[in-house]
Amino acid sequence: MKLLYAPASPFVRKVMIALHETGLLDSVELLPVSITPVAPGEDVPAHNPLGKIPCLIRPNGAALYDSRVITRYLDSLSPKTTLYPEGDALWDALTLEATADGIMDAAVIMTYEPRLRPENMVFEPYVEAQWQKIDRALTVLEDRWMAHLNGPANMPVLAVAAALGYVDFRHDARNWRASHPVLAAWEADIAKRPSLAKTAPEA
């Protein structure tokens, strides 16, 4: 298998976390790419028409894209791990993962808005609206999801950790920890997990 990836992407990091957790890292060739929403290059669209990463190229079968698809697939390949619960618990887990992915989406938009537009065209209300999405999600994580976050470290739980890590990486000045101390304490603890420590984004 081959993975089209860029290590700074939080969605790629989710897949890398899954590879560490499942023990499948040595089964995948990592192919670095450099893309943006307006310049996807040629390699990524050749396998994912949306021009997004991560994208997992399988030796037999269509390429897989969207981090949630890839992590579920990797989980199906691993006999030693269960990254997703079964039964009714799956729906809560997937909703938690969707919340994590939504945080990532908003944080990525906040990153690209000033990076891709001329300074005089950056729409600050749009940037602030993305931050409000993140802040609301963090509040809900503290108010509703801490029991799940303190449970087994499955993929949705690890996805939340990856999302918070990306917010730190790109938007540390927002200081989300000050207004979400319970979540901040949880993140500081789970960040020590090997799969998270080994995939932490670097400036």
Summary of the structure (lengths in Angstrom):
residues: 203
radius of gyration: 16.8
end to end distance: 27.6
largest distance: 53.1
contacts: 624
relative contact order: 0.14
helix: 62%
strand: 7%
